[in-house]
């Protein structure tokens, strides 16, 4: 047998978002995160095989991306403060069916205000200035350790001398730095950071890659927090990615997608979170 031919790394322009997200021949950052606690491989596989319908809660984020980055689904205002009539419901269904985002006038005004606030921000504005970067490019490469095909889709890339600056824009309920820090932990954004840095490096081979988060509050005055991740957190994220890639490769090879427990012949024990065990033991086990 000869040496298997590896698909070379590549950057593709113009890949529709729905095609990118439906790709089952490669795994994304969100997929890797879904393989690890608090999710599990069984939940990942179910969600991949039966993707959920679009949720209203994501409409504002998609709309903000469109106005900020210039890429994304079309936006269309549907009249009325409430969409509880048959006419309004039919209009919303028709808009979603062709891949656009329906918005109420107040919501459109909201995302317009967010875009204006971002353009006026001293750091976020120049980072995401129209014409200075590439939006929504799809990058594909093969992980050398597992042979798994991987993909990332940076919101924005600025190609500078010796440097690619990748910017990830997130609209959120609270852009307070402490809330951003918790979101990084709770949503494993440190995995996303490391995966995107590694993917850009594998595909474009720049001298250096920097990854910047831009978090923006969805409530007026639409405050913004721009941050780069601590290197130690990026290293942790990379280690988590490596574990998730091994799990994914194993599941694809065996066809077995375990839940949180995995295969066992014994019923495992469980207890309270460790801090509560210590606190209550000190109080009651005297």
N, C-alpha and C positions, 0 to 999 in steps of 0.2 A: 504494500500500500504506500502511496506517495504522501507527502506532507499535505494536510488540508490547506486549502486556500482561504485565507481570512479576508473578509470583505473590508476594503480599505476605509479609513475615516473619510467623512465627507460633510460638507455644509450644503444644505438645500434651501433655495429661496422659493417662496411662494407656496409652501406646503400649507393647505388649509388646516385650521386649528382642529377641526373635527377629525381629519385624517391623521394628524399627528397623534392626538390623544387615543385614537382607536387602534393604533399600531400594536399588534401582538407579537411582532418579530423582534422587538427590542423593549427595554424597560426604562422608565423615566425615574426622575427623582421622587415624585409622589408615589410611584409604585414601590420603590425601595423602602420608603418610610412606612408604607402600609404593610410591609412584611414583618415589621418589628413591633414589639410592645409599645402602645396598648392595643394594636391590631395584631393580626396573625396571618400566616399564609392562607388558611382556609377562607378568611374574610376577604383577603386580597383577590383570590381566584374568583370568588362569587361576584365581587364588585366588577372585576374585569370582564367576566363572561356576561354579566347582566347590568350594564352601566345604568345609573339612575337617570331619570328624566331631568331636564334643566330645572333649577330651583330659583324661585324669585329672589332669594337672598343674595344670589350671585350677580344679579342684573346690574346693580350699581357698580360693582367692581369691574365688570366687563365694559360698562359704559365709560367709566373713568379711564380705563386702559385705552379705549378708542380715542378719547379726546386728548389724552396725554401723549400717547405714542403714535397716533395716526394709523394704527393697525387694529383690526378686530372687526366684530360684526357691526352692521349698520344699526343706527339708532332711530327709533320712530316713536314720536309722541302720540299717545292715545288720549283723546279728550275725556275729561271727567275725573273727579277726585276719587271716585269709586268705580270699579269695573265689575259691578254686580248685575248689569243688564245682559240679556242674551246677545245684543248687538256688540257690546264691549268685549264680552267673552269670546265671541267669534272672531273679532278683530285681533285680539291678543293671540289666539291660536293660529291665525293666518300669518301673523308676523313671526311667531316662533317657528312655524313650519318652514319658512324660507331662510331661517338662520339669523334673523335680526333680533334685536332686543327691544321689547316694548317698554316705554317709560311714561309715567305721568308727567305733566308739565312741571310740577314741583321737583320731581326727581331729575328731570333734564336740567333744570336751573341749578340743582344741587351739584351735579357732576360738572357743569360748566363753571361754577364757582370753585370747585376743587382744581380744575385745570388752570384757571386763572391764578389761584394761590400758588400752585406749583411753579408756574412760569415766573412768578415774582420772587420765589425763594432764592436766596443767594447761592446755595449749593445745588439744590435739586433742579432749578431752572437751567443753569448752564449744562448740567449733566445730561439732561433730557431735551436739550434744545433741538428743534426740528432741523434736519439736514446735517447734523453732526455725527450721526450714528446709524446703525442698522437695527430695525425692529423685527422681532419674531423670526429670526433665522433658526432653522432646525439643523442641529448637529448630531451626527451619528458616528459611533466608534465601537470597537470591540475591546472589552476589558481583558487585559492580558492574563490575569490570574485565573479567570473562570471561563473565558471564551464567550461570555454573555454579551450580546449586542446591546448597546446603551444609547440613550438619546437625551438631549437637553434642548431647550428652546428659550434662550435668554430674552428677556423683555427688550433689552437695548444693549448694543455693543458699540463702543467707541474704539476705533483702531488708531492708536497713537504710535509714535516712533518707539519701538521696542516694548510696547505695552498694549494690551487689550483691557479696556475698562468695561466690565459687565455691570449693568444696573438692573436691579430687580425692584419693581414698583408694586407696593401692596397698599390697597386701601383697607382701613381697619376702623374698628369702633373707637379705639383709643391709641393715639400715637405718643403718649407719655413714654419716655425712655424705659421706665420700670415696667410698663405694660409690654413694650417691645421685647424686653429681656425675657419676660415670661412667655411671650409668644414664640420666641426662638426655642425655648425649652419644650413647650407644649406641642408645637407643630414641627419640631425637629428641623428648623430652618438651617441649623448648622450642618445638617446632612446635605441640604440643597446647595449651600455655599460651596462645600468641598466638591460635590459632584459636578457642579457647573465649572468650577475652576479646573478640575481634572479633565472634563470633557472638552473645554475650549483649548486646553493645552494639547490634548491628544489630536484634535482635528486641525487646529491652526498653527500650532507650534510657535507661539510668540515667546519672546524673551521673558515676559512677565505677564501675569494675569492678576487683576484686582477685581474683587466682587463687592459691590456696594448695595446696601438695602436702602430703599426710600419708602418709609411708612408715612401714610397720610390719613388723618382723621376724616371720617365721613360727615362730621358735624362742624358747622361754622365755628370759628373762622378757618377751618380746614388746615389745622396745624400739621407740621411735617417734621419728622425725625430722620436724618440721614446718618447712617452708621456703617462702619466696616467691622467685621467680626474679629474677636480675639483669636490669635493663632492657635491657642490651646483648644478652643471650642471647635475650630475648623479641623484640627487633628482628631478630636473625638468624633466629629461628624464623618470624617473619612474612614475611621475605624468602624463606625456603624454601617457605612455603605459597604465596606468589604465583607462584613458579616452578612448583610442582606443579600449581597450578590452570591455568596456561597449558598445561602438558603434557597435563593431563586434557582440557581443552577441545579441544586439537588432535587428540588421539587419538580422542575421540568424534566429531569432525567428519570425520576422514579414514578412520576404521576401521583405522588402522595403529597397532599397539602395539609399539614397538621394544624390543629387549633392551638390554643395557648398551652395545653398540657402535653401534647405529643403522645407518642406510643408509650404505654406503661402498663404493667401488670398489677400495680399497687395503686391504692387510692392515696393521692398526695395529701399532706397536711397543709393547713393554711392558718394564718393568724392575722392580727391587726398589723397595720403599718408599723415598722420598727420603732419609730419615735413614740407612738402611742403605747406600745408594749413597754418601753423603758419608763415612760412617765407613769403609767398605771402600776407597774411593778414597784416603783419607788414609793407610790402612795399606799398600795394595799398589801404588798408582800413584805411586810416588816417582821 
